[in-house]
Amino acid sequence: MINKYFIVNKYAESLFEAAVESHQLDNVFDDLTLISSLFGDDFKQMLKIVNSSEVAVQKFRSSEYFLKSCDIVKNFLNVLIENNRIELADEIIEEFFELKHRYDKSEKITIETANELSAEEKQEIEKLLSGISQFKVYFKFNVDPDLIYGIRIIYKAKVLDFSLQGMLDNLKFNEV
């Protein structure tokens, strides 16, 4: 049996190569960013529904975000649907993002918070941290309720943990 990472990687590489060869890398990136951000945490659930019902597939294909996507993204999503791989779309998109950022020589900063941040809060964080690297940086925002309260910043191999859970863990560690 072929492992899931191999499948995800192959789809992401194929999508990336098609985007580069057609000189549409930025368009594909923008479309995939929009599609994945429209659904947020509901994206995986929506993909499972699409994978399980022909009616849901038709609704998905006629939706505004699908119709506004460039042809490469439409073809990519159609191939996933036809091959019963749509439930892997979020992981494939994440791998595509990683390939693009390596190509652009940009670096990722992951921001984890206990609750969803507003667009204004995300912009403020991006503004504050954008000078952290000599390279172009991109931000990935995750919600992790286990943090309880606060923020965790992950850049390269460094973790700056300003969460309540991080403080509690630190207290436990220092007691030992």
C-alpha positions, 0 to 999 in steps of 0.5 A, a space after each residue: 500500500 502506498 503511504 499517504 505522505 507519498 500521495 500528498 507529495 506527488 499531487 503537490 509536486 504535480 500542481 506546483 510544476 503545472 503552476 510554474 510551467 504555465 507561469 501562474 504560480 502566484 495565481 494558483 497560490 492566491 486561489 488556494 489561499 483563498 479556498 483554504 481560508 474561506 473554510 478555515 477549520 470547516 475545510 476538512 469537514 467540507 471535503 469529507 462531505 464532498 467526497 461522500 456525495 455526488 450532489 455535494 460534488 456538484 454544489 462544490 463545483 458550482 460554488 463561487 470560489 471554485 468557479 473563480 479559481 484559475 483553470 489549474 486549480 479547477 483541474 487540480 480539484 477535479 482530479 482529486 474528486 475523480 480519484 476520490 482523494 479530495 479529503 487530502 486536499 488540505 494536506 496537498 495544499 499545505 505541501 504546495 505552500 511549502 514548495 512555493 515558499 522554498 521556491 521563493 526563498 521565504 521562511 515560515 512563521 507559525 502563530 498558534 493561539 487558543 482562539 481564532 484571531 481577527 483579520 486586524 489582529 493577524 495583520 498587527 502580528 504580521 507587521 510586528 514580526 515581518 522584520 524577523 528574517 532577512 528573507 521574505 516571511 509568510 505566516 501560518 495561523 493555527 488555533 490550538 485550544 490546548 494553549 488555554 490563553 495567549 500565543 505561541 510563535 514558532 520560527 525555524 527551530 525556536 518556539 516562543 511560548 507566551 501561552 497559559 499552558 506554556 507557563 503551566 508546563 514551565 512551572 511543572 518543569 521547574 518544580 522537578 
